[in-house]
């Protein structure tokens, strides 16, 4: 079962910052996951929330600010004084951290609340420029965006994200189409997910931070997990 560091090494570093990604780049885990939004001046930046309120010393929505404005805020000190001075990273900066590494890169398009016109094209362009087309999976709760990724770049892995489960998810996956399913931990044991796994679907589960769940997910045939504690999970799985 593969391990993806959720928002970078977010258990020990401020999420979605270069500090969190550089820490993951040193780990033998399979992959890393992070989220992208589009700024007012159409720059792709890495952050989870639509606003900067929770993870910076500023306030406001990403869509209403330029990259220069966003760079004026501190994105590290909320987590700890030692991370003071961390700025919001761009997609290209994060991709460059992993350019010489082995990691599989999960880019989540956060277009399920606000519509970011052209986000899919901009993300694909940066991935292509970094020569990492074969190393990414692009996911979203916005299934229209998942479909657009397929239409724009059918060879790029795409994944549909689910907070709740639907009946006959395997058939929905075919219709979308999506190459993988990313499901919320409580839904991983539901019959539609189990049936999809039996039928050959790639299923990855978010967010798994407790060791109690690992053995069960391994038995179910889950392909991978997203975790805030990548080191802990890696050591446990590889020492079983």
C-alpha positions as CSV (number, residue, x, y, z in Angstrom):
1,X,0.0,0.0,0.0
2,X,1.4,3.3,-1.1
3,X,1.9,6.3,1.2
4,X,1.2,9.9,0.1
5,X,2.2,12.8,2.3
6,X,-1.0,14.9,2.7
7,X,-0.4,18.6,2.0
8,X,3.3,17.8,2.4
9,X,4.6,16.6,5.8
10,X,1.7,18.4,7.5
11,X,2.0,16.6,10.8
12,X,5.3,18.3,11.6
13,X,5.5,21.3,9.2
14,X,3.0,24.0,8.2
15,X,0.8,22.4,5.5
16,X,1.4,23.2,1.8
17,X,4.6,25.1,2.4
18,X,8.1,24.5,0.9
19,X,9.3,23.4,4.3
20,X,6.7,20.7,4.4
21,X,7.5,19.6,0.8
22,X,11.3,19.6,1.3
23,X,10.8,17.3,4.3
24,X,8.8,14.9,2.1
25,X,11.4,15.0,-0.6
26,X,13.8,13.3,1.9
27,X,11.4,10.5,2.7
28,X,11.1,7.1,0.9
29,X,7.3,7.4,0.8
30,X,5.6,6.9,-2.6
31,X,4.1,10.3,-3.1
32,X,2.9,13.7,-2.0
33,X,-0.5,15.5,-2.2
34,X,-1.2,19.2,-2.3
35,X,-3.9,21.6,-3.4
36,X,-4.0,24.5,-5.9
37,X,-6.0,27.7,-6.4
38,X,-5.8,30.5,-8.9
39,X,-4.9,34.1,-7.9
40,X,-6.4,37.3,-9.2
41,X,-3.4,37.6,-11.7
42,X,-3.9,33.9,-12.8
43,X,-1.0,32.4,-10.9
44,X,-1.3,28.8,-9.7
45,X,-0.6,28.7,-6.0
46,X,-0.5,25.9,-3.5
47,X,-2.8,26.2,-0.5
48,X,-5.8,24.2,0.8
49,X,-8.4,26.8,1.7
50,X,-10.1,29.3,-0.5
51,X,-9.0,32.0,1.9
52,X,-5.7,32.7,3.6
53,X,-7.3,33.3,7.1
54,X,-6.5,29.9,8.7
55,X,-2.9,29.4,7.5
56,X,-1.4,32.9,7.4
57,X,-1.4,36.2,9.2
58,X,-3.6,37.8,6.6
59,X,-7.3,37.6,5.6
60,X,-9.1,37.3,2.3
61,X,-9.7,35.0,-0.7
62,X,-7.0,33.7,-3.0
63,X,-9.1,34.7,-6.0
64,X,-9.1,38.4,-4.9
65,X,-5.4,38.8,-4.5
66,X,-2.4,38.9,-6.7
67,X,0.6,36.7,-6.1
68,X,2.6,39.8,-5.0
69,X,-0.1,40.6,-2.4
70,X,-0.1,37.0,-1.2
71,X,3.6,36.9,-0.8
72,X,3.4,39.8,1.7
73,X,1.9,37.4,4.3
74,X,3.5,34.8,6.6
75,X,2.3,31.3,6.0
76,X,4.4,29.5,8.6
77,X,4.3,31.2,12.0
78,X,0.7,30.0,12.7
79,X,2.2,26.5,13.0
80,X,5.4,27.4,14.9
81,X,7.8,30.3,15.4
82,X,10.5,28.4,13.7
83,X,8.6,28.5,10.5
84,X,8.1,32.3,10.4
85,X,8.8,33.7,7.0
86,X,7.3,30.8,4.9
87,X,5.4,32.2,1.9
88,X,2.7,30.8,-0.2
89,X,4.4,28.6,-2.9
90,X,3.5,28.5,-6.5
91,X,2.9,25.2,-8.3
92,X,6.1,25.5,-10.3
93,X,8.1,26.0,-7.0
94,X,6.6,22.8,-5.5
95,X,7.1,20.8,-8.6
96,X,10.8,21.8,-8.7
97,X,11.2,20.5,-5.2
98,X,10.4,17.0,-6.5
99,X,11.9,17.3,-10.0
100,X,14.9,15.1,-9.1
101,X,13.0,12.8,-6.7
102,X,11.0,9.6,-7.2
103,X,7.7,10.8,-5.8
104,X,4.3,10.5,-7.4
105,X,2.6,13.9,-7.4
106,X,-1.1,14.3,-6.6
107,X,-2.3,17.8,-7.5
108,X,-5.8,18.5,-6.2
109,X,-7.8,21.2,-8.1
110,X,-9.7,23.2,-5.5
111,X,-12.4,24.4,-7.9
112,X,-15.3,22.9,-6.1
113,X,-16.3,26.1,-4.3
114,X,-15.1,28.9,-6.7
115,X,-14.9,28.4,-10.5
116,X,-11.3,29.0,-11.7
117,X,-11.7,29.3,-15.4
118,X,-8.7,27.7,-17.2
119,X,-7.1,26.2,-14.1
120,X,-6.8,22.8,-15.7
121,X,-4.9,24.2,-18.7
122,X,-2.5,26.2,-16.5
123,X,-1.8,23.2,-14.3
124,X,-1.2,20.9,-17.2
125,X,1.1,23.5,-18.8
126,X,3.3,23.7,-15.7
127,X,3.4,19.9,-15.3
128,X,4.5,19.6,-19.0
129,X,7.1,22.3,-18.7
130,X,8.6,20.4,-15.7
131,X,8.6,17.1,-17.6
132,X,6.4,15.4,-15.0
133,X,3.4,14.4,-17.0
134,X,3.9,10.7,-16.2
135,X,4.5,11.4,-12.5
136,X,1.2,13.2,-11.6
137,X,-2.4,12.4,-10.8
138,X,-4.7,15.3,-10.9
139,X,-7.8,15.0,-8.6
140,X,-10.8,17.1,-7.6
141,X,-14.1,17.1,-5.8
142,X,-15.2,19.1,-8.9
143,X,-15.9,16.2,-11.3
144,X,-16.4,18.6,-14.2
145,X,-12.7,19.4,-13.7
146,X,-11.8,15.7,-13.6
147,X,-13.6,15.3,-16.9
148,X,-11.8,18.3,-18.4
149,X,-8.4,16.8,-17.5
150,X,-9.4,13.7,-19.4
151,X,-10.5,15.7,-22.4
152,X,-7.4,17.9,-22.4
153,X,-4.8,15.2,-21.6
154,X,-6.2,11.7,-21.8
155,X,-2.9,10.1,-20.9
156,X,-2.6,12.0,-17.6
157,X,-3.9,10.2,-14.6
158,X,-7.0,11.8,-13.2
159,X,-9.0,11.0,-10.0
160,X,-12.4,11.7,-8.7
161,X,-12.6,12.7,-5.0
162,X,-15.5,11.7,-2.8
163,X,-16.5,12.9,0.6
164,X,-19.6,10.6,0.5
165,X,-20.1,7.5,-1.4
166,X,-22.5,6.8,-4.3
167,X,-24.0,3.6,-5.5
168,X,-22.3,1.9,-8.4
169,X,-19.3,4.1,-8.2
170,X,-17.4,1.9,-10.6
171,X,-19.9,2.6,-13.4
172,X,-19.8,6.3,-12.5
173,X,-16.0,6.1,-12.8
174,X,-16.3,4.7,-16.3
175,X,-18.7,7.4,-17.4
176,X,-16.7,10.3,-16.1
177,X,-14.1,8.9,-16.9
178,X,-11.6,8.8,-14.1
179,X,-8.5,6.6,-13.7
180,X,-8.7,6.5,-9.9
181,X,-11.0,7.0,-7.0
182,X,-10.0,8.9,-3.9
183,X,-12.4,8.2,-1.1
184,X,-12.9,9.5,2.5
185,X,-11.7,7.0,5.2
186,X,-15.2,6.2,6.6
187,X,-16.5,5.2,3.1
188,X,-13.6,2.9,2.3
189,X,-15.4,-0.2,3.8
190,X,-18.7,0.6,2.0
191,X,-19.9,-2.0,-0.6
192,X,-19.6,0.3,-3.6
193,X,-15.9,0.9,-2.8
194,X,-15.2,-2.8,-2.1
195,X,-16.9,-3.7,-5.4
196,X,-14.8,-1.1,-7.3
197,X,-11.6,-2.6,-5.8
198,X,-12.7,-6.1,-6.8
199,X,-13.3,-4.8,-10.3
200,X,-9.8,-3.4,-10.6
201,X,-10.3,0.3,-9.6
202,X,-7.3,2.1,-8.1
203,X,-8.7,3.4,-4.8
204,X,-6.8,5.7,-2.5
205,X,-8.1,6.7,0.9
206,X,-7.9,10.1,2.8
207,X,-6.9,11.0,5.5
208,X,-5.4,8.1,7.4
209,X,-3.4,9.2,10.5
210,X,-4.1,6.3,12.9
211,X,-2.3,3.0,12.7
212,X,-5.5,1.1,13.7
213,X,-6.9,1.5,10.2
214,X,-3.8,0.4,8.3
215,X,-4.1,-3.4,8.5
216,X,-7.8,-3.3,7.5
217,X,-7.1,-1.1,4.5
218,X,-4.2,-3.4,3.5
219,X,-6.6,-6.4,3.6
220,X,-9.1,-4.5,1.5
221,X,-6.6,-4.0,-1.4
222,X,-6.5,-0.2,-1.2
223,X,-3.8,1.1,-3.5
224,X,-2.7,4.0,-1.3
225,X,-3.4,6.3,1.6
226,X,-3.0,10.0,2.2
227,X,-1.6,10.8,5.7
228,X,-0.3,13.8,7.7
229,X,2.1,11.4,9.3
230,X,4.1,9.8,6.4
231,X,7.1,8.7,8.4
232,X,5.0,6.9,11.0
233,X,2.9,5.2,8.4
234,X,5.9,4.2,6.3
235,X,7.8,2.7,9.3
236,X,4.7,0.7,10.4
237,X,3.9,-0.7,6.9
238,X,7.5,-1.6,6.1
239,X,8.1,-3.2,9.5
240,X,5.0,-5.5,9.4
